[in-house]
Amino acid sequence: MRDITREEMSVLVRLQQSETEIVRIESVLEKIELEKAELEKDIAAFEKMVQGHEQDLNQTSAACRDLEAEIQVINDRIVKSRENLRYVKTNKEYQSLQREIDDNIKRKEGLENSYFEMLEKKEAKEVLVREKTAEFDQLKDHIRSDQKKIEKTGKQDRNLLEKYRAQREKIGKHLDPELFQKFLEISESGEGKAVVEVRDEVCRGCFMSWIKRVRSYNLTITRRKYLAYLLTK
């Protein structure tokens, strides 16, 4: 590539200033998107936890209903057996039917004890679900509020990014198209750095002596002030 003139270097310096802001803002926007994604993960994780408690509650409620139904069936049997006692004709039939009633009463009492224990668990889980749901709603509202603030900041940064991109294109029109394209290529591969300042005889891009840098990489320097990476081999 041909040597870069002072006028072109001046344009490149201004171009680099815009490019630096573009890279900075793009990095900020990337972090914003990551932050938003992390907030969504927090919501999803808490929601999954609440759903787990709800599922547990549903299973306990179903167990309560099953016990209620079984108790009702046995109670109906007891009632029917007691009615049948009036129609037995022998003592043996009476004793057999009475044993059946006694067995069903014991079975019913055992089921009722299990039912009341299950009912206590159900009530405790209902309280837990209400509390966790309320916490989730608060967390979600808080996160949504944070996301709005983040999005507002992101919108401002995106507008600023478009401004610097337009500025870059405008400045680039003052350069030879090939030179401008080369600048963009080097900037992309060099994390936004294509032209850097030389201060105290040191390149501020690689912190190497500017003399060694120029000799080693065939760079262009203007007034020992800026190095252009555009001529890197």
N, C-alpha and C positions, 0 to 999 in steps of 0.2 A: 504494500500500500504506500501511496505517496506521503511525503511529510505533511504534517498538519500546520496550517498557518496560524499566526497569532489571533487573527480575527475568528478563525474556526475554533481555536481553543477557547476564546472568550465565550462563544456560543455554547461550546461543550460544557463549560463550567456552569453556565446558567441552566443548561439542560440537566446536568448532574444534580443541581439543587432541586429541580422539580422531581427528578427520578428518586432522589433520596426521600422526599416527602411521600411519594407514591408507595415506595417500599415500606416505609414506616406505617402508613395508614393501612395498607394491605395486611401487615402483620397485626395491627390493632383489630381489624375486622375479623381476622382469622381467630384471634383470641376471644372475641365477642361471640362468635359462632360456637366455639368450644365451650364457653361459659354457659351459653343458652342450652347446649346439649347436656351439660352436666346437671343443670337445673331440671331438665326434663327427666333425666335418670333418677333424680331424687324423688320427683313426683311419682314416677312409675314404680319405684321400689316401695314407697310408702303405701301406694294404692294396692300393690300386690300383697303387702302385709295385712291391710284392712280386709281385703278379699279373703285372705286365709282365715281371719277371725270370723268373718261372715259365714264362710263355708263350715267352719267348726260349729258355729251357732245353729246353722241349718241342720247339721247332722244330729246335734243334741235335741233340737226341736222335733225332728223326725222320730228319734228314740222315745221322746215323751209321748208323742201321738201313738206310737206302737204299743207302749205300755198301757196307755189309756184304753186302747181298743181291746187289748188282751184282758185287762181288768173287767171291762164291760162284758166280754164274752163269759168269763168265769162267774161274774155276778148273776148273769142271766141263767147260767146253769144251776147256781145255788137256788135261785127263786123257783125255777122249774122243778128242781128236786124236792124242795119243800112242799110244793103243791102236790107232787106225786105221793108224798108221805100219807096224805089223806086217803089214798086209794089202795094202799098195800093191804094184803089179806093175811100175811104171816109175819111172825116175829123175825124170821130170817130175812125176809125181804126188807123189813123195816130197818134192821141193823145194817144191812148192806147199803141201803140208800143213805142212811145216816152217816156211815163211814165216808161215802162219796161226798156228802155235803161237808163233813169236817175237813176232808182232804182239800176240797176246793176253797174252803175258808182259809186254810193255812196258805194255800197257793196264792190266794188273793191278797192276804196280809203281806206276804213276801214281795209280791209285785208292787203293792202300794208303798212299801218301804223303799224299793228301788225307784219307784216313780218320784217320790218326794225328794230323794237324793238327786235324781236327774233334773228335777224341776229347779232345785237350788243351783245346780251347775248352769242350767239354762239362763236363769235370772242373772247370775254373775257374768255370763258371757254376753248377755244383752247389754249390761252396763259397760263392759269392756268395748263392745262394738260401738256403742254410742260415743264413748270417750275417744276412741281411736278415729272414728269418723269425724268428730268435731276437730281433733288435732289435724287430721288430713285436710279438712276444709280450710283451716287457718293456714297450714303450710302452703296449700295450693294458692290461696289468696296472696300470701306473702311472696311466693315465687313468681306469680303472675305480675305482681307489682314490680318486682325486681326486673323481670323480663321486659316490661314496658319501658323502664328506665334505660335498660341496656339497649333496647331497640331504638329508643330515641337518640341515644348517643351514637349508635351504629348508623342511623339515618343521616345524622350530621356528618359523620366521618365519610359515609358513602358520597354525600354531596361534595365534600371537600376533595375526595379522591377523583371524582369526575372533573372537578375544577383543575387539579394538577395534571390529569391526563390530557385535558384539552390544552393546557399550557405547554405540556411537553410536545404535543403535535404542532402547536404554533411556533415554538422555538425551533423545532426540528426542520421546519420549512426553510430556515435560513442556512441549512447545511446541505451539502451534496447528499442526494438520496442514499448512495452507497455508504457514505460515512455515517449517516443517521441510522441506517439499518445495522451497521456494524456496532454502533453504540448500543443499540437495543439488545443485540445478541450477547455482547460482553456483559452488559448489565444483568441480563437474565441469568447468565452462568456465574456471575460474580456477586450474587446477592445484592444487586442494585448499585454496585460500584464499577464505574467505567473510567471516571476521572477523579483523582484524589489530590489533596493538597500536599505540598512539600513544605515541611517546617523544620528548621534547625538541621538542614541537610538530610532529613529523614523523610522517606515516603510514609504518609499517614495511612496508607492502605495495607502495606506489608511490614512497615517499620524497618525496612532495609535502607541502607545508605542509598540516596537517590542516584549517585554515580554508578554504584554496582548494579542498581536496578535498571538504569538506562542501558548500560553496556551488556548486561545479561539478557535483556528482553527486547532490546531495540525499541524503546519507548520514546515518545516525543515529550519534550519538556519546554515550557514557555516561561522565560524569566525566572527559572529555577523556582517556580511557584506551584505549578500543577503538573502532574504526570498523567498521561493518557494511556490507559490500558488497551486502547483500540489497536495498537500496533503489536500486541503480544503475539509471539510466534505460535 
